[in-house]
Amino acid sequence: MKRVAIIMGSDSDLPVVKSCADKLSELGIGYEMHIMSAHRTPSAVSEFASAAYENGFGVIIAAAGKAAHLGGFIAAHTTLPVIGVPLKSSALDGLDALLATVQMPSGIPVATVAIDGAANAAILAAEILAVSDCELYEKLQNMRRDMAAAVRKKDAALNPAPEK
């Protein structure tokens, strides 16, 4: 199975990005995490993204705050799917990162999840990989069934059946 690369712009992003790594581990998906900056280490980001496919990656997740150019910069250097995670790290509560991540030019897409939505980025990466992996597809199906069962259980606890 292809692996997922998780790239964050700063080590201060790790508390949010950890939920992404945890979800990938839960689903049995191999990953690597790196700290790289589109602004401070652009050649390292370019080199990594350009070689990602050859190095066994199937999806790249890019988490960044403020100007959030990381996802777009990575997408400009690879044809692998890139998922952007805008982070709430500035006075604008992440709106700046969301807009920078989602507003990509035609031909260079970056799929974007919610502000601080790192766990959903992992699930989206898994869904992309599951297109060619039946076992992973089944894990995702089971995860959805478990979520639905949990909601039904909470509803039943809220509205217990009347005693007869």
C-alpha positions as CSV (number, residue, x, y, z in Angstrom):
1,M,0.0,0.0,0.0
2,K,1.2,3.5,-0.7
3,R,2.1,5.6,2.3
4,V,1.0,9.1,3.3
5,A,3.3,12.0,3.8
6,I,2.3,14.5,6.5
7,I,4.1,17.8,6.1
8,M,3.7,20.6,8.6
9,G,5.2,24.1,8.4
10,S,6.3,24.3,12.0
11,D,6.7,22.1,15.0
12,S,4.0,24.2,16.7
13,D,1.6,22.5,14.3
14,L,2.2,19.0,15.9
15,P,-0.5,19.1,18.5
16,V,-3.2,19.4,15.8
17,V,-1.4,17.2,13.2
18,K,-1.0,14.4,15.8
19,S,-4.7,13.5,15.3
20,C,-3.9,12.9,11.6
21,A,-1.1,10.5,12.4
22,D,-3.2,8.7,15.0
23,K,-6.0,8.1,12.5
24,L,-3.6,6.8,9.9
25,S,-2.1,4.4,12.4
26,E,-5.6,3.3,13.5
27,L,-6.4,2.5,9.8
28,G,-3.0,0.7,9.3
29,I,-1.7,3.2,6.9
30,G,2.1,3.9,6.9
31,Y,3.1,7.5,7.0
32,E,6.1,9.9,7.4
33,M,5.9,13.3,9.1
34,H,8.2,16.1,8.3
35,I,8.6,19.8,9.2
36,M,9.2,21.8,6.0
37,S,8.4,25.4,5.2
38,A,7.3,26.7,1.8
39,H,9.0,30.0,2.8
40,R,12.0,28.9,4.9
41,T,13.0,25.6,3.2
42,P,11.5,25.8,-0.3
43,S,14.1,23.7,-2.0
44,A,13.6,20.9,0.5
45,V,9.8,21.0,0.0
46,S,10.3,21.0,-3.8
47,E,12.7,18.1,-3.7
48,F,10.4,16.1,-1.4
49,A,7.3,16.7,-3.4
50,S,8.9,16.0,-6.7
51,A,10.2,12.6,-5.6
52,A,7.2,11.6,-3.4
53,Y,5.6,9.3,-6.0
54,E,8.9,7.5,-6.6
55,N,9.4,7.2,-2.9
56,G,6.2,5.3,-2.4
57,F,3.7,8.0,-1.3
58,G,0.2,8.0,-2.6
59,V,-1.1,11.2,-0.9
60,I,0.5,14.2,0.7
61,I,-1.2,16.1,3.6
62,A,0.0,19.6,4.1
63,A,-0.8,21.4,7.4
64,A,-0.1,25.1,7.7
65,G,-1.4,28.3,9.3
66,K,-1.3,32.0,8.4
67,A,-0.4,32.4,4.7
68,A,-0.7,28.6,4.3
69,H,1.2,28.3,1.1
70,L,2.5,24.9,1.9
71,G,-0.3,22.8,0.2
72,G,-0.2,24.8,-3.0
73,F,3.6,24.8,-3.1
74,I,3.6,21.0,-2.7
75,A,0.8,20.6,-5.3
76,A,2.9,22.7,-7.8
77,H,5.7,20.0,-7.6
78,T,3.7,16.8,-7.7
79,T,0.7,15.2,-9.4
80,L,-0.2,13.2,-6.3
81,P,-3.3,14.2,-4.4
82,V,-2.5,17.0,-1.9
83,I,-4.9,17.6,1.1
84,G,-4.5,20.9,2.9
85,V,-5.2,21.3,6.6
86,P,-5.6,25.0,7.3
87,L,-4.5,25.7,10.9
88,K,-5.8,28.1,13.4
89,S,-2.6,29.9,14.2
90,S,-3.2,33.6,13.8
91,A,-5.2,36.6,14.8
92,L,-7.7,35.6,12.0
93,D,-8.6,32.3,13.7
94,G,-7.5,30.3,10.7
95,L,-9.6,32.1,8.1
96,D,-6.5,33.3,6.4
97,A,-5.1,29.8,6.2
98,L,-8.4,28.4,5.0
99,L,-8.6,30.9,2.1
100,A,-5.0,30.5,1.1
101,T,-5.4,26.7,1.0
102,V,-8.7,26.5,-0.8
103,Q,-8.2,29.2,-3.4
104,M,-5.9,27.4,-5.8
105,P,-5.4,28.2,-9.5
106,S,-6.9,26.0,-12.2
107,G,-4.9,22.9,-12.8
108,I,-3.2,22.8,-9.4
109,P,-5.9,21.5,-6.9
110,V,-5.5,21.1,-3.2
111,A,-8.3,19.3,-1.5
112,T,-9.1,21.2,1.7
113,V,-10.6,20.1,5.0
114,A,-11.8,22.2,7.9
115,I,-9.7,24.5,10.0
116,D,-7.7,22.1,12.3
117,G,-9.4,19.2,10.5
118,A,-6.3,16.9,10.6
119,A,-8.2,13.7,11.4
120,N,-10.5,14.3,8.5
121,A,-7.4,14.8,6.3
122,A,-6.3,11.3,7.3
123,I,-9.7,9.8,6.5
124,L,-9.8,11.5,3.1
125,A,-6.3,10.2,2.4
126,A,-7.5,6.7,3.4
127,E,-10.5,7.1,1.0
128,I,-8.2,8.0,-1.8
129,L,-5.9,5.0,-1.2
130,A,-8.9,2.7,-0.7
131,V,-9.9,3.1,-4.3
132,S,-7.3,0.4,-5.1
133,D,-7.2,-1.4,-1.7
134,C,-10.2,-3.6,-0.8
135,E,-8.9,-4.2,2.8
136,L,-8.7,-0.5,3.5
137,Y,-12.1,0.1,1.9
138,E,-13.6,-2.5,4.4
139,K,-11.9,-0.7,7.3
140,L,-13.4,2.5,6.3
141,Q,-16.8,0.9,5.9
142,N,-16.5,-0.6,9.4
143,M,-15.5,2.8,10.8
144,R,-18.7,4.4,9.3
145,R,-20.8,1.6,10.7
146,D,-19.3,2.1,14.1
147,M,-19.9,5.8,14.0
148,A,-23.6,5.2,13.1
149,A,-24.0,2.7,15.9
150,A,-22.5,5.2,18.4
151,V,-25.0,7.8,17.3
152,R,-27.9,5.3,17.6
153,K,-26.7,4.3,21.1
154,K,-26.6,8.0,22.2
155,D,-30.0,8.6,20.8
156,A,-31.4,5.6,22.7
157,A,-29.9,6.8,25.9
158,L,-31.5,10.2,25.4
159,N,-34.9,8.7,24.7
160,P,-35.2,5.3,26.5
161,A,-38.0,3.0,25.5
162,P,-41.0,3.2,27.9
163,E,-41.3,0.3,30.3
164,K,-44.2,-2.0,29.8
